[in-house]
């Protein structure tokens, strides 16, 4: 199917049409493109916009029609200025929406003003995907690739300006909360609320899905409050008896003296610090009662700051009777809710991705010298932007780490991200790894043919690479990774180095 070439008519194009080129052999971008040996056969239609009041597009169409077999359509438009982004964007969108049959598009970026070119580039990355080309006397006509992150950066700045008219400008700079990468309205509200409450003595409850950054926000609140220490305990990580000892301590009889011997729990151990109790909704009933008593007693004598968190709305647990109402009132001096990543928009996702990549490069560079050189290309970024990330920032970090570790080239492409996301899709919908169809007995397995039937070795390798990548993203020490995976470190070293040995063997065989 032939392409539709879209372009503005520039001053150089008009001079060539009028027989007054600046140089004797100058053809102008539009004429140079439609007569180019490579591109002429690919162009079935040319759609042009003209904003020169003293020049009629009908004359340009009549002249250009003699140079090409493609259909020519020209339209005269009015601009208050050829550098008015709003007007250029609106008129260009109107042209593209008027095209019939949704043809493959070709945008010529050499004609017209820099604003016209910029708008075409931005549009090509958004609602009207298109191939971008440029035409010049020295370089001829060639395809250009403008990286997605550069294009979207301009788009985001325009969106920021529009949002600023509503929200009152860019977000407030809060140095104690700069570890959180955000820009969306929901996170602005959450962080602003946290900042205003940081120096108050009330207990706080942070609610949000797993991986939304509750502990990070708690640490930022602690930093602003200038408490001495930050202690953390996850209620879901302990058996009830052990959790009781960690929180409240124990009283035992000394074996020699017979005197009672007391060990302090976190409530009495950290009186001038912040105690962050996560997943408080998982507390068993008798520990909820104990917690009510301790909060009441300690409130009279301690300067300790208590921050609680839950991945589920505790009000719902209170409603069904699984969480004490009086405890709910004691831990909710105020409540801050963190939105899931899928509700935070493209800007936040981009900011978090860029931050995670920088962090992963620092964390993994000692393990692989190539890690600092790796970059996401445009297609990889677009794939990330489209994924829901039900596991939020934690899942995004795992995906990026897995892609950086398992991609052999320095450029991480769409297929690399899709390969890492495939395991995540399986964990979301429950039918990825464990429910692939078995091959019918009459269908012979052919390793050269890709199909949807299970190949046991491939499935096992996917699981192996998933957990190898997860461990490597979590621990810099190979011994710690081996311990986390439940294997000895010699076995882990062999498995981690296997791709490198494979490449060396392939190179030597060549």
Secondary structure as GFF3:
##gff-version 3
##sequence-region A 1 510
A	DSSP	beta_strand	3	8	.	.	.	ID=ss1
A	DSSP	alpha_helix	11	17	.	.	.	ID=ss2
A	DSSP	alpha_helix	29	34	.	.	.	ID=ss3
A	DSSP	three_ten_helix	40	42	.	.	.	ID=ss4
A	DSSP	beta_strand	43	50	.	.	.	ID=ss5
A	DSSP	alpha_helix	57	65	.	.	.	ID=ss6
A	DSSP	beta_strand	71	76	.	.	.	ID=ss7
A	DSSP	alpha_helix	85	97	.	.	.	ID=ss8
A	DSSP	three_ten_helix	100	102	.	.	.	ID=ss9
A	DSSP	beta_strand	105	108	.	.	.	ID=ss10
A	DSSP	alpha_helix	114	124	.	.	.	ID=ss11
A	DSSP	beta_strand	130	136	.	.	.	ID=ss12
A	DSSP	beta_strand	140	144	.	.	.	ID=ss13
A	DSSP	alpha_helix	148	167	.	.	.	ID=ss14
A	DSSP	three_ten_helix	175	177	.	.	.	ID=ss15
A	DSSP	alpha_helix	185	197	.	.	.	ID=ss16
A	DSSP	beta_strand	204	207	.	.	.	ID=ss17
A	DSSP	alpha_helix	214	225	.	.	.	ID=ss18
A	DSSP	beta_strand	230	234	.	.	.	ID=ss19
A	DSSP	three_ten_helix	235	237	.	.	.	ID=ss20
A	DSSP	alpha_helix	240	248	.	.	.	ID=ss21
A	DSSP	beta_strand	250	253	.	.	.	ID=ss22
A	DSSP	beta_strand	260	263	.	.	.	ID=ss23
A	DSSP	alpha_helix	266	269	.	.	.	ID=ss24
A	DSSP	beta_strand	274	278	.	.	.	ID=ss25
A	DSSP	three_ten_helix	280	282	.	.	.	ID=ss26
A	DSSP	alpha_helix	285	298	.	.	.	ID=ss27
A	DSSP	beta_strand	305	310	.	.	.	ID=ss28
A	DSSP	alpha_helix	314	320	.	.	.	ID=ss29
A	DSSP	alpha_helix	325	331	.	.	.	ID=ss30
A	DSSP	beta_strand	334	337	.	.	.	ID=ss31
A	DSSP	three_ten_helix	341	343	.	.	.	ID=ss32
A	DSSP	alpha_helix	345	364	.	.	.	ID=ss33
A	DSSP	three_ten_helix	371	373	.	.	.	ID=ss34
A	DSSP	beta_strand	375	376	.	.	.	ID=ss35
A	DSSP	alpha_helix	378	385	.	.	.	ID=ss36
A	DSSP	alpha_helix	392	406	.	.	.	ID=ss37
A	DSSP	beta_strand	411	412	.	.	.	ID=ss38
A	DSSP	alpha_helix	414	429	.	.	.	ID=ss39
A	DSSP	alpha_helix	456	474	.	.	.	ID=ss40
A	DSSP	alpha_helix	478	485	.	.	.	ID=ss41
A	DSSP	alpha_helix	489	509	.	.	.	ID=ss42
###
